């Protein structure tokens, strides 16, 4: 029973982290060839930072899952790298979602919430994200040094129990609360002074941001609280499995919710698909099935983008 449970957790980790890595890589690939003489939009840069964080920690989880399945012993230095990378990377990923939600709020309430020019805001964002995520990574590294190999065991690539509240539960709760607060403020600020299309898009963006955070991280909060309190029992296994699925799938969810909702990322995805020989119908179908906003409008823009890319290739 225990061996089958560990095998199931390893398979879940492998599959979910693979999809998250693939989704994050697609978002990053959309930035590979920007349009000439056009700088990357500010929001798209924040999405790039989010996808980079997701790619790092999900790739580390994928490597651990492969090692678990093939029963390969990992060297000590790999555990010293992978375990802090997973803990710090997933916290940074959640904080970048808060930054994107705040960026939507600052675009709505420019006078009250704007931090100045984007360079200044970007620096502030980096300081905020890494001040929250680095303590957990350092604590995990110290715990791994004191207890070698604990970070590479199946289902235990986390911190010590007494650290769970400070470095796992508190940042996740804070991230979810910040997303909800930003959503409420954006919803309140979207008055009739804004065009209907702008109101609809901003409200939908804020709503999807909150849904992504709540769905992916609420089971993690519940599990961490139960484990930190020393709770045991057979009822805990389904909750742990659900939390692992939602947490490891957050990279793919972020790629869909944050990545494919941005015009620059969608256009870059269309150009990358055209270079790989993707047909117009297939590209539009894939994005329309995964995009929550503007499916009909994007299909038209994707077709135009693919036509433009094809024309550039002929030249």
HELIX and SHEET records of a PDB file:
HELIX    1   1 UNK A    2  UNK A   29  1                                  28    
HELIX    2   2 UNK A   42  UNK A   69  1                                  28    
HELIX    3   3 UNK A   76  UNK A  108  1                                  33    
HELIX    4   4 UNK A  110  UNK A  113  1                                   4    
HELIX    5   5 UNK A  118  UNK A  146  1                                  29    
HELIX    6   6 UNK A  150  UNK A  152  5                                   3    
HELIX    7   7 UNK A  161  UNK A  164  1                                   4    
HELIX    8   8 UNK A  165  UNK A  169  3                                   5    
HELIX    9   9 UNK A  170  UNK A  189  1                                  20    
HELIX   10  10 UNK A  196  UNK A  228  1                                  33    
HELIX   11  11 UNK A  235  UNK A  248  1                                  14    
HELIX   12  12 UNK A  250  UNK A  254  1                                   5    
HELIX   13  13 UNK A  255  UNK A  259  3                                   5    
HELIX   14  14 UNK A  263  UNK A  275  1                                  13    
HELIX   15  15 UNK A  280  UNK A  290  1                                  11    
HELIX   16  16 UNK A  295  UNK A  314  1                                  20    
END                                                                             
